[in-house]
Amino acid sequence: GSGLGSAVFATQTDNGYLVLDGNMREVGLYAIDGTFIGCCDFSDLFGTYYPWPCDACVAEDGSIIVIMTDERSDESADELIAFKLSGF
């Protein structure tokens, strides 16, 4: 949806703003004027189960490195995972 639960990271991109919502577990996109464009669920985008985004940073090439934790499918441990987002 267009509402935010807990924004853990936000950055301006060439096309607007990208926001990581830790509560809703979504990546949201907003136009420069703040108009909501759309969102994608972390599970769909990253193939995770129930992740918690910890932080992110913008890399030199403009992509975004997303750091999160998620429990292993066998429930043996939580692990730190990183993904590279680009093309937005």
HUDAFEN-V493832 format. One record per residue. N is the residue number from 1. RES is the residue in one small letter. SS is DSSP state (H for helix, E for strand, - for the rest). Layout:
BEGIN
n res ss
N RES SS
N RES SS
END
This chain:
BEGIN
n res ss
1 g -
2 s -
3 g -
4 l -
5 g -
6 s -
7 a E
8 v E
9 f E
10 a E
11 t E
12 q E
13 t E
14 d -
15 n -
16 g E
17 y E
18 l E
19 v E
20 l E
21 d E
22 g -
23 n -
24 m -
25 r -
26 e E
27 v E
28 g E
29 l E
30 y E
31 a -
32 i -
33 d -
34 g -
35 t -
36 f E
37 i E
38 g E
39 c E
40 c E
41 d E
42 f H
43 s H
44 d H
45 l H
46 f H
47 g -
48 t -
49 y -
50 y -
51 p -
52 w E
53 p E
54 c E
55 d E
56 a E
57 c E
58 v E
59 a -
60 e -
61 d -
62 g -
63 s -
64 i E
65 i E
66 v E
67 i E
68 m E
69 t E
70 d E
71 e E
72 r -
73 s -
74 d -
75 e -
76 s -
77 a -
78 d E
79 e E
80 l E
81 i E
82 a E
83 f E
84 k E
85 l E
86 s -
87 g -
88 f -
END
